[in-house]
């Protein structure tokens, strides 16, 4: 069963697994990604290891409050990424949680980082999966080669995002296969996820979730001052958010950071063996 959390008139849909008596983990999905990105089997297995696990639909996604899309190039989004960070604070307050382990994916990793640097005393450990780089400091990062970028964006932009599931499924599956790295697409996982996208609004949130990521201040200094463990988890084949080499440079520059590379994985995780890799990493790091 789900539960709504209110934040200044915005309703955030949440769901929990496990016992409230256990240490809390909050899972934060990426752009346009509903809570079910963290599939139920993964959440239940994490809870069975002795954790109180929370997942939620970010604002503009799933059963949470939706907003008008900022379609025009010069239009400002109707909310900021700081407000998404504040949604996390509201969830913790509603569940009466003083501290939490944060696990974010993609945009969710950005939200997790920004929450951690704003409220360092409330985060026990930080796991950043497929994270964009918002911390530069004195690091020099390599740009992804132009051919790889062109091929990737050709696949992403070729998705016509049809408004009905029957027409749209095959288009999304092409994208999921490309983002799945070396793994064969698990069509059951992909189908469950894609159906969930179509249960609410599948297209419009893209405008807002993309625009709120523009102009984020460099967080390297604040991240370097965190006294908690920072675990980067990145797919070996992921080129969407950044790349393994750049994440390794970032992890090496931070005193409490570590990188785990998911062998064969891309930006999305539509295979049970990928989730098993992730669960193994978390099991060891959370022990």
Buried (B, 14 or more C-beta within 10 A) or exposed (E): EEBBBEBEEBBBBBBBBBEEEEBBBBBBBBBBBBBBBBBEEBBEBBBEBEBBBBBBBBBBBBBBBBBEBBEEEEEEBBBBBBBBBBBBBBBBEBBEBEBBBBBBBBBBBBBBBBBBBBBBEBBBBBBBBBBBBBBEEEBEBEEBEEEEEEEBEEEEEEBEEBEEBEEBBEBBBBBBBBBBBEBEBBBEBBBBBBEBBBEBBBBBBBBBBBBBBEEBEEBBEBBBEBEBBBBBBBBBBBBBBBBBEBBBBBBEBBEBBBBBBBBBBBBBBBBBBBBEBBBEBBEEBBE
